[in-house]
Each structure stands twice: as structure tokens, then as C-alpha cells.
Amino acid sequence: MVDNINEYLNKVKSNNILLKGKPYILYIKNTSNDVLISTVISYVLPEILKSDNLKDQAVTKLCVKIGKSLVKYLHHKEYNLYCDHFNSFDDSFVNKTNFINNEMNYEYYFNNQYFSLEKGLSFDDFINKIFPKILSDEEDFVKYGLDLLTVVAEKSDLFSINDFYDFEEKISYRVLLMDTNAKNSFLQMLSFDYSKLPMIYTPND
């Protein structure tokens, strides 16, 4: 399951045509597949399990949460690398450090630009200098989250995305449905009585 998602994400990241026109291209390329996949799953599974009524699922809001969470992750990761590099060197400027690939070659290159960064930038100042405001509104976060949601759904057997139309209320809505076998296995894991497991260490050890 994860191998299929990994393989597809690697294909996407190496092919600019597949990402053409996507506002989040820099974010998805510089975030590990493990983080992308685990973030989607960590938001999707609770949403499916807590929603008895399919109409109660807030899929659009879920996509926004996924998108914002991944953007926040990359921002903090890069800022931490910036701080770590300054802690490692006495130079007042980092002219040649590639933080994005975490290579010690003294080049900072991002978004086809080179940057000279003074020491001591605040988090907000760092983000404003390095990351263009390409994800500026809720719709951008929806696109980021929904595209990743679709990839995980299509390349795994965990859940599916389905569109329904309510003829009485005359509204369409999108829902997430977990695969029956996956849901049963997950619920069994949650309901397992761990107190019945044999103790490796007794309370007196």
C-alpha cells in the first residue's frame, strides 16, 4: 500500500508536467513522502471513524487542515535548518548553504534564487524572505490537501473519495469511505484489551 503511494509521489516529484500549474509545487517537492502520507492518514481516519452521518463529514475543511499542516511543517523545518547552520558556523552570512537538501556546500538555493541571509532572522522574517506567497488563501490549501487526499485514496486500499447527490435537498456532497476490511482491522486494534497481554516486566521488577 505505502509502496504504491511512494512510487507515485516520486513520479510526481520528478515530473514537472504533472505539477504544472500547481501552486504548491515547491512544498510537495521539498517534503518527504513519509510526512505527506502520514499527515493525510492522521487527518482522514479520525474524520471517517467519528462521522456516523456521511453528511457530517467536512471534507473541504479537512483538505484545508492537511494543506496548512504541511505548509507549517516545511516552514518550521527550513527555519530550524537555518538556525542550526548558524549555530554551526561563525560567519555572519550564509551565502552558500543549501538548506532545502540539507547539504553542507555553502549554497542556499530555493525557488531558482540564491539568498544571502543575515544571522538572527525571526521565523516570520525568514519565511517572508524565502517562501513566496504562493499559497495565499483557503482555496490554495484546499487544492493541496485534496490532491494529496486523492493520491492516497487511489493508491491505497484504506479509503475512497465518493461524490453523492441528495435529490430531496438538491445538493451534492463529497464523502470519505473506509474500506470495510481496513476499517474492521483498525477498529479491532482500537478495541483490543491490552491489559490481557502478558507482562514482560512485572510491577515488582
Secondary structure, DSSP 4 states (H G I P E B T S, - for coil): -HHHHHHHHHHHHT-HHHHTT-TTHHHHHTS-HHHHHHHHHHHHHHHHHH-SSGGG--HHHHHHHHHHHHHHHHHHHHHHHHHHHHHH---SEESEEETTTTEEEEE-EETTEE--EETT--HHHHHHHHS-S---SHHHHHHHHHHHHHHHHHHSSSEEEEEEEETTTTEEEEEEEE-HHHHHHHHHHHH--GGGSPPSS-TT-
